[in-house]
Amino acid sequence: MRANDTRREDETVRAFRFVMFVTLWLAAASAAGAQAAHLTAKEAKNHVGEKATVCGKVVGIHFVSSGKGQPTFVHFDEPYPDQIFTLVIWGSDRPKFGRPEEIYRDKELCVTGKITIYLGIPEIVANNPNQVQVQK
């Protein structure tokens, strides 16, 4: 092999590494930009089926200790029965959250997850307290 051939091979390897670096960097930047959208509680109804972060004021919390699945319902912006968005914490996950009715009462919250709809009301089920952020 001649010196010129070795030099060309080195340049080809460097070019390949550069292209791979740029490709990986663009993929990482794209993934970082694909974070969940931030929505108001009122906007959630227009994003059913999407992963998003929904923010609003907690105006009511109800723990159904004797109901099926022992859900805790955290209502945003409008109280039950006129709620416009609900955070649901099932009884099996409730110990991870402590006492949501005390921790989240009258707070501004953001919850991240997949928006679903139940009886016409958009909701996110939180299985982990990391999905819920108390604002201020």
C-alpha positions as CSV (number, residue, x, y, z in Angstrom):
1,M,0.0,0.0,0.0
2,R,1.3,3.4,-0.9
3,A,1.4,6.5,1.3
4,N,-1.3,8.3,-0.8
5,D,-3.6,5.3,-0.4
6,T,-3.1,5.3,3.4
7,R,-3.8,9.1,3.5
8,R,-7.0,8.7,1.5
9,E,-8.1,5.9,3.7
10,D,-7.5,8.0,6.8
11,E,-9.5,10.9,5.3
12,T,-12.3,8.5,4.5
13,V,-12.4,7.2,8.1
14,R,-12.3,10.8,9.5
15,A,-15.2,11.8,7.1
16,F,-17.2,8.8,8.1
17,R,-16.7,9.6,11.8
18,F,-17.7,13.2,11.3
19,V,-20.9,12.2,9.5
20,M,-21.7,9.7,12.3
21,F,-21.1,12.3,14.9
22,V,-23.3,14.9,13.2
23,T,-26.0,12.2,12.7
24,L,-26.0,11.2,16.4
25,W,-25.9,14.8,17.5
26,L,-29.0,15.7,15.4
27,A,-30.8,12.6,16.7
28,A,-30.1,13.6,20.3
29,A,-31.2,17.2,19.6
30,S,-34.3,16.0,17.9
31,A,-35.2,13.7,20.8
32,A,-34.7,16.6,23.3
33,G,-37.0,18.8,21.3
34,A,-39.7,16.1,21.4
35,Q,-40.6,16.7,25.0
36,A,-44.3,16.8,25.9
37,A,-46.2,19.9,25.0
38,H,-47.3,22.2,27.8
39,L,-51.1,22.7,27.8
40,T,-53.6,24.5,30.0
41,A,-56.3,22.3,31.6
42,K,-58.8,23.8,29.1
43,E,-56.6,22.9,26.1
44,A,-56.2,19.2,27.2
45,K,-59.5,18.2,25.5
46,N,-58.0,19.0,22.2
47,H,-55.1,16.7,22.7
48,V,-56.6,13.3,23.7
49,G,-54.3,10.5,22.9
50,E,-51.2,12.6,23.1
51,K,-48.5,12.7,25.7
52,A,-48.4,16.2,27.2
53,T,-47.9,18.3,30.3
54,V,-51.1,19.8,31.6
55,C,-51.0,22.7,34.0
56,G,-53.7,24.3,36.1
57,K,-55.0,25.3,39.6
58,V,-56.1,22.5,41.9
59,V,-59.7,23.4,43.0
60,G,-60.8,20.0,44.4
61,I,-59.5,16.7,45.5
62,H,-61.6,13.6,46.2
63,F,-60.2,10.3,47.5
64,V,-62.7,7.5,47.0
65,S,-61.5,5.1,49.7
66,S,-64.4,2.7,49.4
67,G,-64.7,2.8,45.5
68,K,-63.3,0.3,43.0
69,G,-59.5,0.9,42.6
70,Q,-59.6,3.6,45.4
71,P,-59.0,6.5,43.0
72,T,-57.9,10.0,44.0
73,F,-59.3,12.6,41.7
74,V,-57.5,15.9,41.5
75,H,-59.6,18.5,39.6
76,F,-58.1,21.4,37.8
77,D,-59.5,24.9,37.3
78,E,-63.2,24.1,37.8
79,P,-64.6,22.0,40.8
80,Y,-66.5,18.8,40.4
81,P,-69.0,18.3,38.7
82,D,-67.9,21.0,36.3
83,Q,-64.2,19.9,36.2
84,I,-62.4,20.5,32.9
85,F,-59.4,18.2,33.6
86,T,-58.7,15.5,36.2
87,L,-55.5,14.0,37.5
88,V,-56.2,10.4,38.6
89,I,-54.1,8.5,41.1
90,W,-55.2,4.9,41.6
91,G,-55.1,3.4,45.1
92,S,-52.3,1.0,44.3
93,D,-50.1,4.0,43.5
94,R,-51.3,6.3,46.2
95,P,-48.7,5.4,48.8
96,K,-46.0,6.8,46.5
97,F,-47.7,10.2,46.5
98,G,-48.2,10.5,50.3
99,R,-51.4,12.5,51.0
100,P,-52.3,14.2,47.7
101,E,-55.3,16.0,49.3
102,E,-52.9,17.8,51.6
103,I,-49.8,18.2,49.3
104,Y,-51.7,19.4,46.2
105,R,-54.6,21.4,47.8
106,D,-54.9,24.9,46.2
107,K,-51.6,24.5,44.4
108,E,-50.7,25.2,40.8
109,L,-49.8,21.8,39.3
110,C,-48.4,20.4,36.1
111,V,-48.9,16.7,35.3
112,T,-47.2,14.8,32.5
113,G,-48.7,11.7,30.8
114,K,-51.0,10.5,28.1
115,I,-54.3,12.4,27.9
116,T,-57.3,10.1,27.9
117,I,-61.0,10.9,28.2
118,Y,-63.4,9.4,30.7
119,L,-67.1,10.4,30.6
120,G,-66.2,13.4,28.4
121,I,-63.6,14.7,30.8
122,P,-59.9,14.7,29.8
123,E,-57.6,13.1,32.4
124,I,-54.1,11.9,33.0
125,V,-53.4,8.9,35.2
126,A,-50.2,9.4,37.3
127,N,-48.5,6.2,38.4
128,N,-45.4,8.0,39.7
129,P,-45.0,11.3,41.7
130,N,-42.3,12.4,39.2
131,Q,-45.2,13.0,36.7
132,V,-46.6,15.8,39.0
133,Q,-44.8,19.1,39.6
134,V,-46.0,21.6,42.1
135,Q,-45.5,25.1,40.6
136,K,-44.1,27.8,43.0
